[in-house]
């Protein structure tokens, strides 16, 4: 498959209904892939209604995987123009100073609005929680032997407690970010939103209904979004020509309130130069994560005089979009445990897999309800449960890296779970963000 960077700019306010918003006042934090696909399908049906073959290939056959579009409005103009550089969701293991949150680096143009030192940085806590789990397991193996104080259990979490700069409490940090390819600095992606007031309409008279006044939070005009589209090789020209024809015509409208002048967007696509990590780069990424965690385990064992068992290989699965997984009884999964991982690896080609080779060491995950409207068929979607974006699952493997890396590479490139053509199921193995143990 070929990979395209899709850039969307709001020309009018956008309202993307949030699943659990009370009274419909809030908006989603991003544009779901299903919403994008439905909007493009509606334009294709009105723009070229007789071309049913292309319509089937673009929207039904699963040859195009439409992404979730994440906010991509950046304060740094140079990074804003890097429209082929990915926007990533921040993992749930990220944390920042509760009083001075945000990435530490100040980009050109921010000097007048951000004082030096106002942001104390962001770090990742996954390796700390990994050590906590290993120490907890080590204490359990002592079988009530009081040779080691139980207070050692909290030692790995000292960095998670207080900010290293001001000693205030640390808090979770969420959102989306872009990494500068040259300097390796990270910058948060903003979503410009505002409240828009509406009046209720009387269905009988078609006039304003007294006593009905409500607010709806919307994305403001000129808010930018970014996503990566996966297109089958035989459909590259068809997809690119279609987007170029309708992207700036004003025909594409996204979200709700379209009959009130909302939702108009401009769309453009550019083929990505580096479509994805090569197998060699992927192997190097896995090795860096495993080496850092293994060295942390060794350093803790030596400094605390408490030996920890080290596995041959560690890796983490970080979700870059919601994932819909079911077990053999068609029940929704709320996490990726050992059973689910082994099933995914077998589907990815690792057929000869001995039992009990993986152990879930730590997870930070949440589940949300997935609803919506199917524009293709004009019917409501079935309510489903998905593991939320940013969820992290850390595994230890008794198999060496070389035995599982090809299957893990397939999982990352192909995705997991259901509705992958609508943006679900995108996963990153050993995300480099987890190596940021210091405040950045």
C-alpha atoms as one frame of an Amber mdcrd trajectory, in Angstrom:
protein
   0.000   0.000   0.000   0.982   3.629  -0.535   0.771   6.243   2.205  -0.588
   9.773   1.787  -0.532  12.682   4.221  -4.039  14.164   4.241  -4.341  17.781
   5.382  -7.762  19.231   6.165  -8.478  22.913   6.856 -11.793  24.103   8.246
 -13.312  26.919   6.177 -16.373  27.071   8.433 -17.030  25.946  12.031 -16.920
  22.159  12.490 -19.131  20.274  14.906 -18.185  16.641  15.489 -20.655  15.142
  17.950 -18.961  13.593  20.984 -20.330  10.198  22.032 -20.949  11.040  25.683
 -21.465  14.789  25.535 -24.309  15.964  27.791 -27.112  17.555  25.795 -24.969
  17.521  22.666 -22.953  20.595  23.706 -19.439  19.230  23.352 -17.480  18.268
  20.258 -15.074  15.390  19.682 -11.356  16.099  19.988 -10.643  14.911  16.436
 -12.397  13.977  13.194 -13.065  10.197  13.121 -12.072   8.257  10.011 -15.660
   7.057   9.581 -16.831  10.687   9.457 -14.205  11.548   6.843 -15.044   8.516
   4.695 -18.779   9.248   4.875 -18.302  12.871   3.838 -16.125  11.931   0.866
 -18.579   9.207  -0.158 -21.449  11.697  -0.143 -19.485  14.039  -2.424 -18.559
  11.199  -4.789 -22.190  10.127  -5.148 -23.292  13.643  -6.088 -20.172  14.580
  -8.088 -19.903  11.408 -10.201 -23.059   9.318  -9.548 -22.590   6.966 -12.516
 -19.069   5.846 -11.582 -20.102   3.009  -9.305 -16.905   1.015  -9.865 -14.661
   3.709  -8.377 -17.157   4.301  -5.583 -17.011   0.642  -4.588 -13.210   0.590
  -4.646 -12.853   3.835  -2.686 -15.442   3.285   0.029 -16.690  -0.309   0.186
 -13.954  -2.750  -0.842 -11.571  -1.762   1.974  -8.798  -0.767  -0.447  -8.493
   2.669   1.172  -7.956   3.021   4.925  -9.200   6.443   5.980  -7.538   7.807
   9.132  -8.686   9.663  12.181  -7.732  13.301  11.588  -5.917  14.815  14.568
  -5.631  18.555  15.291  -2.587  20.015  13.530  -2.679  23.731  14.313   0.853
  24.507  15.516   2.295  27.724  16.902   5.601  27.195  15.122   5.196  28.123
  11.453   8.128  26.005  10.260   6.680  22.879  11.825   3.224  23.887  10.598
   4.530  23.764   7.029   5.954  20.270   7.538   2.634  18.848   6.412   4.046
  15.396   5.704   5.394  14.931   9.231   2.952  12.805  11.276   0.787  14.033
  14.125   0.840  11.463  16.932  -1.473  10.980  19.928   0.269  11.288  23.279
   0.314   7.948  25.160  -1.610   7.584  28.406   1.673   7.041  30.252   2.789
  10.640  29.564   2.855  13.060  32.489   3.772  16.689  33.112   4.013  19.220
  35.930   0.534  19.964  37.245   1.297  23.663  37.755   3.434  24.270  34.637
   2.285  21.763  32.007   3.547  21.360  28.450   6.636  20.583  26.398   9.601
  22.600  27.592  10.975  23.830  24.263   9.900  27.333  23.163   9.619  27.739
  19.400  10.150  30.972  17.430   7.120  33.201  17.747   6.264  32.029  21.272
   8.699  34.299  23.139   6.113  37.026  23.662   3.439  34.671  24.989   5.435
  32.093  26.930   7.932  33.140  29.551  11.091  31.116  29.896  10.525  28.261
  32.301   6.751  28.515  32.337   6.475  24.992  30.904   8.414  22.402  32.860
   8.272  19.634  30.297   6.698  16.263  29.574   8.035  12.800  30.341   6.892
   9.206  29.933   6.369   6.928  32.927   6.124   3.512  31.248   9.580   2.314
  32.312   8.886   3.381  35.902   5.712   1.324  35.993   7.544  -1.590  34.387
  10.063  -1.588  37.255   7.207  -1.299  39.744   5.567  -4.438  38.283   8.848
  -6.360  38.322   9.556  -5.383  41.938   6.014  -6.349  42.938   6.495  -9.754
  41.346   9.845 -10.129  43.076   8.322  -9.388  46.483   5.598 -11.967  45.898
   8.222 -14.624  45.144   9.831 -14.106  48.567   6.862 -15.903  50.176   6.526
 -13.789  53.342  10.261 -13.623  53.928  10.926 -10.256  55.562  14.395  -9.931
  54.093  13.466  -6.876  52.004  11.272  -3.952  53.189   8.075  -3.528  51.175
   8.825   0.206  50.863  11.158  -0.707  48.020   8.033  -1.224  45.917   7.491
   2.542  45.640  11.100   3.356  44.785  10.656   3.097  40.981   7.763   5.594
  41.108   9.625   8.471  42.751  10.046  10.282  39.418   6.302   9.992  38.789
   5.410  11.790  41.999   6.980  15.240  41.745   8.175  17.573  39.019  11.964
  17.498  38.829  12.019  21.290  38.366   9.630  22.750  40.958   8.705  19.728
  43.128   4.996  20.180  42.464   2.803  17.177  41.748   2.859  15.506  38.359
  -0.304  14.992  36.338  -1.357  13.107  33.218  -0.770  14.829  29.896  -2.938
  14.212  26.856  -3.350  15.587  23.353  -1.470  15.344  20.069   2.053  16.330
  19.099   4.447  16.640  16.158   8.169  15.880  16.426  10.697  18.089  14.629
  12.672  15.781  12.351  15.815  17.953  12.565  16.041  19.044  16.205  13.917
  16.202  17.688  11.914  18.784  19.655   8.217  18.117  20.236   5.377  20.611
  20.038   1.770  20.210  21.091  -0.922  20.425  18.416  -3.747  22.774  19.376
  -7.443  22.484  18.575  -9.033  25.917  18.270 -12.576  25.614  19.627 -15.269
  28.051  20.653 -18.891  28.021  21.767 -21.541  28.743  19.170 -25.036  29.710
  20.268 -28.151  28.392  18.504 -31.892  28.829  18.915 -34.421  26.038  18.761
 -36.833  25.864  15.818 -40.528  25.132  16.157 -41.275  22.149  13.890 -44.809
  23.328  13.134 -44.181  26.987  12.304 -40.540  26.849  11.220 -39.766  29.869
  13.417 -37.749  30.359  16.579 -39.123  28.408  19.537 -39.326  30.476  22.697
 -37.362  29.168  25.652 -34.917  27.051  23.626 -31.384  28.453  23.512 -28.341
  26.188  23.532 -24.597  26.262  22.966 -22.482  23.908  20.905 -18.692  23.725
  21.036 -17.194  23.764  17.549 -13.784  23.815  15.904 -13.084  27.357  14.782
 -12.405  28.408  11.212  -8.896  27.705   9.853  -8.320  24.861  12.319  -6.075
  22.284  10.676  -6.147  18.497  10.895  -3.744  15.771   9.760  -4.025  12.048
   9.034  -2.260   9.306   7.078  -4.283   7.496   4.409  -3.337   3.985   3.305
  -4.207   3.316  -0.356  -3.878   0.084  -2.325  -1.299   0.348  -5.110  -3.820
  -0.129  -7.922  -6.004   2.690  -6.588  -3.384   5.408  -6.036  -4.142   7.408
  -9.190  -7.922   7.153  -8.734  -7.769   8.318  -5.117  -5.349  11.161  -5.799
  -7.336  12.468  -8.788 -10.574  12.372  -6.802  -9.170  14.390  -3.892  -7.546
  16.925  -6.244 -10.835  17.431  -8.095 -13.075  18.003  -5.081 -10.653  19.048
  -2.320 -10.978  22.820  -2.841 -14.404  23.056  -4.471 -16.287  23.661  -1.232
 -18.357  20.517  -1.764 -16.824  18.561   1.103 -18.657  19.119   4.383 -17.826
  17.298   7.602 -19.737  16.781  10.821 -23.155  17.995  11.920 -24.956  21.267
  11.289 -24.159  21.219   7.587 -27.562  22.710   6.682 -26.657  25.705   8.869
 -23.510  26.562   6.945 -21.157  24.514   9.100 -18.656  21.839   8.136 -17.112
  23.210   4.933 -13.482  22.097   4.563 -10.595  22.031   2.110  -8.637  18.798
   1.662  -5.277  18.067   0.060  -3.085  14.972  -0.073   0.640  14.486  -0.585
   2.374  11.157  -0.943   4.715  10.538   1.959   8.384  10.070   1.151   9.015
   7.706   4.052   5.868   5.624   3.986   6.742   3.677   7.110   9.761   2.375
   8.942  11.711  -0.205   6.978  12.141  -3.623   8.598  15.664  -2.562   9.577
  14.481   0.698  11.201  11.667  -1.190  12.923  14.171  -3.713  14.265  16.348
  -0.871  15.554  13.363   0.755  17.302  12.505  -2.500  19.090  16.120  -2.940
  20.109  16.382   0.572  21.583  13.277   0.099  23.722  14.338  -3.351  24.920
  17.869  -2.142  25.708  16.667   0.837  27.728  14.243  -1.199  29.813  16.791
  -3.997  30.333  19.417  -1.459  31.461  16.885   0.128  33.833  16.182  -3.297
  35.355  19.890  -3.970  35.781  20.585  -0.543  37.277  17.743  -0.905  39.779
  18.937  -4.378  40.808  22.456  -3.076  41.482  21.482   0.147  43.263  18.789
  -1.348  45.517  20.473  -4.736  46.055  17.246  -6.360  44.957  17.712  -8.755
  42.007  15.005  -8.601  39.351  14.335 -11.270  36.766  15.007  -9.940  33.270
  13.180 -11.365  30.259  14.842 -11.953  26.873  12.706  -9.282  25.192  10.394
  -6.399  26.135   8.033  -4.522  23.823   5.025  -2.233  24.113   1.883  -1.798
  22.019   0.684   1.820  21.911  -2.625   2.548  20.197  -2.591   5.423  17.706
  -6.325   5.088  17.133  -9.222   3.298  18.864  -9.165  -0.501  18.484 -12.231
  -2.748  18.300 -11.315  -6.286  19.344 -13.552  -9.272  20.023 -12.822 -12.634
  21.584 -13.929 -16.031  20.266 -17.382 -15.500  21.811 -17.712 -12.112  20.037
 -17.425 -10.196  23.307 -15.642  -6.851  23.163 -12.192  -6.796  24.694 -11.315
  -4.008  27.107  -7.583  -4.678  26.936  -4.942  -6.599  25.000  -3.930  -9.443
  27.297  -1.714 -12.461  26.664  -4.481 -14.403  24.961  -5.355 -11.527  22.641
  -1.679 -10.933  21.794  -1.047 -14.564  20.891  -4.112 -14.529  18.642  -2.910
 -11.368  16.899   0.582 -12.803  16.393  -0.819 -15.990  14.887  -2.946 -13.949
  12.500   0.201 -11.995  11.571   2.021 -15.159  10.532   3.648 -16.475  13.716
   1.974 -19.879  13.421   4.297 -21.967  15.610   3.858 -20.207  18.935   4.549
 -22.130  22.171   2.130 -21.513  25.018   2.772 -19.036  27.823   5.552 -17.161
  26.044   4.200 -13.681  26.802   3.198 -11.898  29.951   1.376  -8.586  30.275
   3.660  -6.601  32.550   1.716  -3.321  32.697  -1.157  -1.556  30.979  -2.670
   1.913  30.981  -5.914   1.751  29.023  -9.508   2.891  28.877 -12.590   1.920
  26.893 -15.136   4.127  25.166 -18.395   3.656  23.323 -18.344   4.043  19.530
 -21.517   5.324  17.899 -22.348   7.310  14.788 -24.230   7.504  11.546 -23.365
   5.476   8.435 -23.509   7.937   5.532 -22.920   5.124   3.032 -26.159   3.352
   3.899 -28.083   6.133   5.620 -28.531   4.134   8.844 -27.324   4.428  12.447
 -24.181   2.488  13.292 -24.206  -0.327  15.797 -22.980   0.765  19.220 -19.586
  -0.818  19.856 -16.845  -0.689  22.483 -13.299   0.265  21.578 -10.015   0.474
  23.465  -9.184   4.168  23.512  -6.432   5.964  21.603  -3.179   6.273  23.570
  -3.670   3.064  25.551  -0.394   1.273  26.299   0.288  -2.440  26.853   3.759
  -3.572  27.947   4.728  -7.214  27.416   7.687  -9.354  28.350   8.526 -12.194
  25.987  10.340 -15.448  26.614  11.057 -15.549  22.887  13.983 -13.482  21.564
  13.339 -10.418  19.423  14.325 -12.110  16.155  11.545 -14.681  16.560   8.672
 -12.201  16.883   9.787  -8.996  15.137   8.369  -9.950  11.731   4.953 -10.663
  13.236   5.082  -7.406  15.208   6.051  -5.545  12.031   2.994  -7.024  10.310
   0.756  -5.972  13.212   1.975  -2.388  12.968   1.741  -2.113   9.181  -1.604
  -3.905   8.767  -3.341  -2.802  11.963  -5.493  -4.889  14.283  -9.164  -5.403
  15.024 -12.261  -4.423  13.097 -13.190  -1.430  10.894  -9.588  -0.665   9.973
 -10.746   1.051   6.776 -12.471   3.646   8.997  -9.381   4.597  10.990  -9.583
   2.000  13.749  -6.844  -0.436  14.719  -3.656   1.580  14.208  -0.940   0.537
  16.616   2.715   1.438  17.166   5.140  -1.133  18.577   7.618   0.265  21.127
   6.697   3.883  20.437   9.841   6.111  20.701   7.885   8.416  23.017   8.329
   5.819  25.788  12.077   6.483  25.766  11.487  10.039  27.053  12.191   9.381
  30.701  13.413  12.926  31.346  11.365  16.109  31.087  11.310  17.399  27.513
